[in-house]
Amino acid sequence: SYAASINDISIILECVKVHPSAKCTERAFQTLFLLSTDPDPVGTFARKEILENEGIEAMVLTIWKHMENGKVILAVLHALWAVSVFDIHDNDNLTMALAKVEQSRALEAVLFSLQTHPVNLRILESGCDLIQRLSPMLPSRQPEVRS
């Protein structure tokens, strides 16, 4: 069997865009999770590579595209966790990840996935953990007051 490496990240993300079948997508994000959580320095390089290749944007698009598929959603939530909050001491990647999470409105997609899978405990745990960790780090949005 073949083990993926950092060099494969751009290909893996391209595969998700070009062949977005559920099985391919689930495996792709499981692989990105494993690479992102590798011991450093490999994990740090993997997270940087995923972020620079629009990995978070791909994750958000995948949540919307495969909303009904619990296996795909779980794989994406794990990958999103790994790339964003797995290592909060990895300042450069964390800063880039938070900006991308905010720009792509990732938490909206995560919330919607929780509503779509209200009895899947693994999705609920992963999604709530992500929201709990990411929310305090994102800039707070004050409601607009219109006079």
C-alpha positions in Angstrom: 0.0 0.0 0.0 1.1 3.6 -0.7 1.4 6.1 2.0 0.7 9.7 1.0 3.2 12.4 1.7 3.3 16.2 1.8 4.1 16.2 -2.0 0.7 14.7 -2.7 -1.4 17.4 -1.0 -2.0 19.5 -4.1 -2.9 16.4 -6.1 -5.3 15.2 -3.3 -7.0 18.6 -3.3 -7.2 18.6 -7.1 -8.7 15.2 -7.0 -11.5 16.4 -4.7 -12.3 19.2 -7.2 -12.1 17.1 -10.4 -13.6 13.7 -9.1 -15.8 14.7 -6.2 -17.3 11.2 -5.6 -18.1 10.5 -2.0 -15.5 7.7 -1.6 -12.7 9.7 -3.2 -13.6 12.8 -1.1 -13.8 10.9 2.2 -10.5 9.2 1.6 -8.9 12.5 0.5 -9.9 14.3 3.7 -8.9 11.3 5.9 -5.5 11.5 4.3 -5.2 15.3 4.9 -6.1 14.7 8.5 -3.4 12.2 8.9 -0.8 14.3 7.2 -1.8 17.4 9.2 -1.5 15.6 12.6 1.9 14.1 11.8 4.6 14.9 14.3 6.5 18.1 13.5 8.1 19.3 11.3 6.0 17.2 8.9 2.6 18.2 10.3 3.5 21.9 10.2 4.6 21.6 6.6 1.5 19.6 5.7 -0.9 22.2 7.3 0.9 25.0 5.4 0.7 23.1 2.1 -3.0 22.4 2.6 -3.7 26.1 3.5 -1.7 27.4 0.5 -3.6 25.0 -1.8 -7.0 26.3 -0.7 -7.7 23.3 1.4 -10.1 25.1 3.8 -12.1 26.4 0.8 -12.2 22.9 -0.6 -13.4 21.6 2.8 -16.2 24.1 3.0 -17.3 23.4 -0.6 -17.3 19.7 0.2 -19.5 20.2 3.2 -22.1 21.9 1.1 -21.8 19.4 -1.8 -21.9 16.2 0.4 -24.1 17.6 3.2 -26.2 14.4 3.3 -23.2 12.0 3.5 -22.2 11.5 7.1 -19.0 9.7 6.3 -17.8 12.6 4.1 -18.9 15.2 6.6 -17.0 13.5 9.4 -13.8 13.2 7.3 -14.1 16.9 6.4 -14.7 18.0 10.1 -11.7 16.0 11.2 -9.5 17.6 8.5 -10.8 21.1 9.2 -9.9 20.5 12.9 -6.5 19.2 12.0 -5.6 22.2 9.8 -7.1 24.9 12.0 -6.9 24.2 15.7 -4.8 21.0 16.1 -1.7 22.9 16.9 -2.5 26.4 18.3 1.3 27.0 18.8 1.8 26.9 15.0 1.2 30.7 14.8 1.8 31.2 11.1 -0.5 28.4 10.0 -3.1 29.3 12.7 -3.3 32.9 11.5 -3.7 31.8 7.9 -6.3 29.1 8.9 -8.4 31.6 10.9 -8.5 34.1 8.1 -9.6 31.4 5.6 -12.1 30.0 8.1 -13.7 33.4 8.4 -13.5 34.2 4.6 -15.0 30.9 3.6 -17.7 31.1 6.3 -16.6 27.6 7.4 -18.5 27.8 10.7 -21.8 28.3 8.9 -21.2 25.1 6.9 -20.3 23.3 10.1 -23.4 24.5 11.9 -25.6 23.4 8.9 -23.9 20.0 8.9 -24.9 19.6 12.6 -28.5 20.5 11.8 -28.5 18.0 8.9 -27.1 15.1 11.1 -28.9 15.7 14.5 -28.5 12.1 15.6 -24.9 11.3 14.4 -23.0 11.7 17.7 -19.6 11.6 15.9 -20.5 14.5 13.7 -22.1 16.4 16.6 -19.0 15.9 18.8 -16.6 16.9 16.0 -18.6 19.9 14.9 -19.3 21.2 18.4 -15.6 20.8 19.3 -14.6 22.8 16.2 -17.1 25.6 16.9 -16.0 25.7 20.5 -12.4 26.0 19.6 -12.7 28.4 16.6 -15.4 30.8 17.8 -13.2 32.6 20.4 -10.4 33.0 18.0 -12.4 34.6 15.2 -13.2 38.4 15.2 -16.5 38.9 16.8 -19.2 40.3 14.7 -21.3 43.0 16.2 -24.8 43.3 14.9 -25.3 46.3 12.7 -27.5 49.0 14.2 -29.4 50.9 11.6 -30.9 54.2 12.5 
